Amino acid sequence: MSYKKVDGYEGLVKDERGVVLNTSTDEIKAARARKKAWKKKQEEIEDLKKDVSDLKDMMKQILEKL
């Protein structure tokens, strides 16, 4: 497959179909790190949602006993 450089942009090339690809390894690593950090943050948010739900259930049980 042949690639043509994109004028004015270092690390970007176009393939035969005109699809722009990033060939900069530093930028690819940075994007992967951002994605990993985003996924971790989303997991933390889901954990917090579950914890809040559990606390609500516990509070309901306590109030029912009173």
Rosetta blueprint (number, residue, H / E / L):
1 M L
2 S L
3 Y L
4 K E
5 K E
6 V L
7 D L
8 G L
9 Y L
10 E L
11 G L
12 L E
13 V E
14 K E
15 D L
16 E L
17 R L
18 G L
19 V L
20 V E
21 L E
22 N E
23 T L
24 S L
25 T H
26 D H
27 E H
28 I H
29 K H
30 A H
31 A H
32 R H
33 A H
34 R H
35 K H
36 K H
37 A H
38 W H
39 K H
40 K H
41 K H
42 Q H
43 E H
44 E H
45 I H
46 E H
47 D H
48 L H
49 K H
50 K H
51 D H
52 V H
53 S H
54 D H
55 L H
56 K H
57 D H
58 M H
59 M H
60 K H
61 Q H
62 I H
63 L H
64 E H
65 K H
66 L L
